Amino acid sequence: MTYLAKPALHHPTLPTNRLGYTRRDYEGKISTLCAGCGHDSISAAIIQACWELDVEPHRVAKLSGIGCSSKTPDYFLGNSHGFNTVHGRMPSVLTGAALANRELVYLGVSGDGDSASIGLGQFAHLMRRGVNMTYIVENNGVYGLTKGQFSATADQGSKSKRGAVNLDSPIDLVPLALQLGATYVARAFSGDKAQLVPLIKGALAHPGAAFIDVISPCVAFNNHAGSTRSYDYVREHNEAVNRIDFMPRRSEITADYAAGTVVDVPQHDGSILRLRKLAEDFDPRDRIGAIEHVMQHQARGEIVTGLLFVDPEAGDLHQRLGTPATPMNRLDEKALCPGSAMLERINASLR
């Protein structure tokens, strides 16, 4: 539980990075997510990426919205700055923070419900403005905290825990990020740590809007109608005095496959996730080609993973606005309030 502190002592033989930190120094509190949740694998990948990059934990600002995914910043980088915003509003809060202090490393963690529904407009403007940050969506296709309703990224025709069929077309955030102007776009699977860690490292080092969509299976909502071992079936055939729910313990789902190949990854509910890893000769500098590649393989029922697009000469919001090199939170009153003469000059230039 999060109120239980992890041991402060480290084994003296633990390897350290260039800063002298062990991997344990990048951890957070104990996770309260379901055992086997893909989100915990993403947290572990973030920890590994920051440790390998020699990132100073106190220079990281991690922000999130609402949902299972938005709880995860509590589970990594315990010595960093953190802010849990309201549902779907993480991008605007992060934009304000980044404009005030450009010296921090900004990491936004969100979910498919948080970003593709109530926060879709905020997501769009963050991508098009080129805010220098890493945006990670932990995508499981359901609202986990409210018992597994379809999210906006759920595939059309998929069945919910209670057997309902999703009739709506899904929102794919990857081609949307590409269209909106994001300069680093990738997709990964939470169980493929070998691919996910370098993608996160690349995003953290990228000087612009970096977006990673991570497919992250939800282990709690694979209890579909029709099973004689389902909770609903047992309740219908048992006279219970109360209604008690229970989350079964599941093992982590992992995948290890070569570049350019396809792998079928069985999920806990018996469904199949078909992943295609980008070939080594794929050109990630072609934005239009990346969109076409994603859509072509999506039509075949395949989810493309890897670095889909990167602009090697990307700029960020500070360059576009011409903000000073000194963070705004360190500017004095004279710099922030130059007086009425400057205001008149600005107004005259706009006439």
C-alpha positions in Angstrom: 0.0 0.0 0.0 1.1 3.6 -0.7 1.2 4.4 3.0 3.8 1.7 3.6 7.3 3.1 3.1 9.9 1.1 1.1 13.1 0.3 3.0 15.5 3.3 2.8 18.6 1.1 3.0 20.2 -0.1 -0.3 22.4 -3.1 -0.7 26.0 -1.8 -1.1 26.6 -3.8 -4.3 23.7 -2.3 -6.2 25.0 -0.7 -9.5 24.9 3.0 -9.7 24.7 5.4 -12.7 27.0 8.4 -13.4 25.3 10.4 -10.7 25.9 7.8 -8.1 22.2 6.8 -7.9 20.9 3.2 -7.8 17.8 2.2 -9.6 16.0 2.2 -6.2 16.6 6.0 -6.0 14.2 6.4 -8.9 11.4 4.3 -7.4 8.3 5.7 -5.7 5.7 4.3 -3.3 4.4 0.7 -3.4 1.8 0.3 -6.1 -1.9 -0.2 -5.2 -2.8 -1.3 -8.8 -4.0 -4.9 -9.5 -1.3 -7.5 -9.6 -0.1 -7.9 -13.2 -1.4 -4.5 -14.3 0.5 -3.3 -17.4 0.7 0.1 -15.9 3.2 -1.1 -13.3 5.4 -2.4 -16.2 5.3 1.1 -17.6 6.3 2.6 -14.3 9.2 0.1 -14.2 10.3 1.2 -17.7 10.2 4.9 -16.7 12.4 4.1 -13.7 14.8 2.2 -15.8 14.9 4.9 -18.5 15.6 7.7 -16.1 18.3 5.7 -14.3 20.1 4.9 -17.5 19.8 8.5 -18.7 21.3 9.8 -15.5 18.3 12.1 -14.9 18.4 14.0 -11.7 15.1 13.0 -10.0 14.6 16.5 -8.5 14.7 18.0 -12.0 11.6 16.0 -13.2 8.1 17.4 -13.0 5.5 14.6 -13.4 1.9 15.5 -14.0 -1.2 13.4 -14.5 -5.0 13.6 -14.6 -7.5 11.1 -13.2 -7.7 7.3 -13.5 -5.6 4.2 -12.9 -2.9 5.5 -15.1 -2.9 8.9 -13.4 -2.2 7.2 -10.0 1.1 5.8 -11.3 3.3 8.8 -10.9 3.2 8.1 -7.2 5.0 4.8 -7.9 8.1 6.2 -9.6 10.5 9.1 -9.1 9.6 9.7 -5.5 12.1 12.5 -5.2 10.7 14.5 -8.1 8.0 17.2 -8.4 4.5 15.9 -8.9 1.0 17.3 -9.5 -2.2 15.4 -9.9 -4.6 17.6 -11.9 -8.4 17.1 -12.6 -9.8 14.8 -15.3 -8.3 15.6 -18.7 -6.7 18.9 -17.7 -3.1 17.7 -17.3 -1.9 19.2 -20.6 -2.9 22.8 -19.8 -1.4 22.6 -16.3 1.8 21.2 -17.7 2.0 23.9 -20.4 1.8 26.6 -17.7 4.4 24.9 -15.6 6.7 24.5 -18.6 6.4 28.2 -19.5 7.2 29.2 -15.9 10.2 27.0 -15.5 11.9 25.7 -18.7 14.7 24.0 -16.7 12.7 21.0 -15.5 12.1 17.8 -17.4 8.3 17.4 -17.9 6.7 14.1 -18.0 2.9 13.8 -18.4 1.2 10.5 -17.7 -2.4 9.9 -18.8 -4.9 7.3 -19.7 -7.1 6.6 -22.7 -10.1 7.8 -20.9 -8.3 10.9 -19.5 -6.8 11.9 -22.9 -9.2 10.5 -25.6 -12.4 11.7 -24.0 -12.7 14.7 -21.7 -9.1 15.7 -22.3 -9.1 15.3 -26.1 -9.1 19.0 -26.8 -6.3 19.6 -24.3 -4.3 16.8 -25.9 -4.7 18.4 -29.3 -3.5 21.8 -28.3 -0.5 20.4 -26.4 0.7 18.5 -29.4 0.2 21.3 -31.9 2.0 23.9 -29.7 5.1 21.7 -29.4 5.4 21.9 -25.6 8.8 20.3 -24.6 7.6 17.3 -22.7 7.1 13.5 -22.8 3.4 12.5 -23.0 2.7 8.8 -22.1 -0.8 7.4 -22.5 -1.3 4.1 -20.7 -3.9 2.7 -23.0 -6.1 -0.2 -21.8 -9.4 0.7 -23.6 -11.5 0.8 -20.4 -12.3 3.1 -17.5 -10.6 0.9 -14.8 -11.5 3.0 -11.7 -15.3 2.9 -12.6 -15.5 -0.8 -13.4 -14.6 -1.2 -17.0 -16.8 0.9 -19.2 -15.5 1.4 -22.8 -13.1 4.2 -23.3 -12.9 6.1 -26.6 -10.0 4.0 -27.7 -11.9 0.7 -27.3 -12.0 -1.3 -30.6 -15.4 -1.4 -32.4 -17.0 -4.8 -31.8 -15.1 -5.5 -28.6 -17.0 -6.9 -25.6 -17.0 -5.4 -22.1 -16.7 -7.3 -18.8 -20.5 -7.7 -18.8 -20.8 -8.7 -22.4 -21.8 -5.4 -23.9 -20.5 -4.8 -27.5 -18.8 -1.5 -28.3 -20.6 0.0 -31.4 -18.5 3.2 -31.7 -15.4 3.7 -33.8 -12.2 4.0 -31.8 -10.0 7.1 -31.5 -6.4 6.3 -32.4 -4.2 8.8 -30.7 -1.1 8.0 -32.7 -2.2 9.2 -36.1 -4.0 12.1 -34.3 -0.6 13.1 -32.7 1.1 12.9 -36.1 -1.6 15.0 -37.8 -1.4 17.6 -35.0 2.3 18.1 -35.4 4.0 16.1 -32.6 7.7 15.7 -33.4 8.3 12.4 -31.7 5.6 9.7 -31.9 5.8 6.1 -30.9 3.6 3.1 -29.8 4.7 0.3 -27.6 3.4 -2.6 -25.5 3.8 -2.5 -21.8 5.1 -6.1 -21.7 7.9 -5.4 -24.2 10.4 -3.7 -21.9 13.3 -4.0 -24.4 11.4 -1.8 -26.8 9.7 0.5 -24.3 12.7 1.7 -22.3 14.7 3.1 -25.3 11.5 4.7 -26.6 11.0 6.5 -23.3 14.7 7.5 -23.2 14.4 9.0 -26.7 11.2 10.9 -25.8 12.9 12.3 -22.6 15.8 13.5 -24.7 13.7 15.0 -27.5 13.4 18.8 -27.6 9.7 19.1 -28.4 6.3 17.4 -28.0 7.0 13.6 -27.6 4.1 11.2 -27.5 4.1 7.5 -26.7 0.9 5.4 -26.8 1.5 2.3 -24.7 -0.9 -0.6 -25.0 -1.4 -1.7 -21.3 -3.7 -4.7 -20.6 -6.3 -4.3 -17.7 -6.3 -7.6 -15.7 -9.4 -6.8 -13.7 -12.0 -6.7 -16.4 -11.6 -10.0 -18.3 -14.6 -11.6 -16.6 -17.1 -11.7 -19.5 -20.7 -12.9 -19.6 -21.2 -16.5 -20.6 -18.6 -18.0 -18.3 -19.8 -20.3 -15.5 -16.9 -19.1 -13.5 -17.8 -15.5 -13.8 -18.8 -13.5 -10.7 -22.2 -12.6 -12.2 -23.0 -16.3 -12.9 -22.2 -17.3 -9.4 -24.2 -14.4 -7.9 -27.2 -15.4 -10.0 -27.1 -18.9 -8.7 -26.3 -18.2 -5.1 -28.3 -16.5 -2.4 -25.8 -14.1 -1.0 -26.3 -11.8 1.9 -24.0 -9.1 0.4 -22.2 -8.3 -2.8 -18.4 -8.8 -2.5 -16.0 -8.3 -5.4 -12.5 -9.6 -5.8 -9.7 -9.0 -8.2 -7.9 -12.2 -9.2 -4.1 -12.3 -9.2 -2.7 -12.4 -12.7 0.8 -12.8 -14.1 2.3 -10.0 -16.1 1.9 -10.3 -19.9 5.2 -9.9 -21.8 6.3 -10.2 -25.4 9.7 -10.5 -27.0 9.9 -10.5 -30.8 12.2 -9.3 -33.6 12.0 -6.1 -35.6 9.7 -6.5 -38.7 7.8 -9.4 -37.3 4.3 -10.0 -36.0 3.4 -11.7 -32.7 0.1 -12.8 -31.2 -0.1 -12.0 -27.5 -2.9 -13.9 -25.7 -4.7 -11.7 -23.1 -6.2 -12.9 -19.8 -9.7 -12.9 -21.2 -8.7 -15.2 -24.1 -8.5 -12.4 -26.8 -5.5 -11.9 -28.9 -3.4 -8.8 -29.3 -1.6 -8.8 -32.6 1.6 -6.6 -32.5 3.8 -5.7 -35.4 7.2 -4.3 -34.6 8.6 -1.8 -37.1 11.2 -3.1 -39.5 14.7 -1.8 -39.1 14.6 0.0 -42.5 11.4 2.0 -41.6 12.0 5.7 -42.1 10.7 7.5 -39.0 11.2 11.0 -40.6 8.2 10.6 -43.0 5.1 12.0 -41.1 2.6 11.1 -43.9 4.2 7.7 -44.4 3.9 7.0 -40.7 0.2 7.8 -40.8 -0.3 5.5 -43.8 1.7 2.7 -42.2 -0.4 2.8 -39.0 -3.7 2.8 -40.9 -2.7 0.1 -43.4 -1.7 -2.4 -40.6 -4.7 -1.3 -38.5 -6.9 -2.5 -41.3 -5.2 -5.9 -41.0 -5.9 -6.0 -37.3 -2.3 -5.3 -36.3 -1.0 -2.7 -33.8 2.3 -1.2 -35.1 4.9 -0.6 -32.3 8.1 1.3 -32.4 9.3 4.8 -33.1 6.9 5.9 -35.9 8.0 9.5 -36.4 10.7 11.9 -35.2 11.7 15.4 -36.3 15.5 15.6 -35.8 15.3 19.4 -36.0 12.3 19.9 -33.8 11.7 23.1 -31.8 9.5 23.7 -28.8 7.0 26.3 -27.5 9.7 28.5 -26.0 11.4 29.0 -29.3 8.1 29.9 -31.0 7.2 32.4 -28.3 10.7 33.8 -27.9 10.6 33.5 -24.1 13.8 34.5 -22.2 16.4 31.9 -21.3 15.8 32.6 -17.6 12.8 30.7 -16.2 9.9 33.0 -15.4 9.9 32.0 -11.7 13.4 33.5 -11.4 12.7 36.8 -13.1 12.4 39.9 -10.9 9.6 42.4 -10.8 11.3 44.8 -13.2 11.5 42.1 -15.9 8.0 40.8 -15.3 6.4 44.3 -15.1 8.4 46.6 -17.4 5.9 49.5 -16.9 3.3 51.5 -18.9 5.7 52.7 -21.6 6.4 49.1 -22.7 2.7 48.3 -22.6 2.0 51.3 -24.9 4.7 50.2 -27.3 3.2 46.7 -27.5 -0.3 48.1 -28.1 1.0 50.4 -30.8 2.6 47.5 -32.6 -0.7 45.7 -32.7 -2.7 48.6 -34.2 
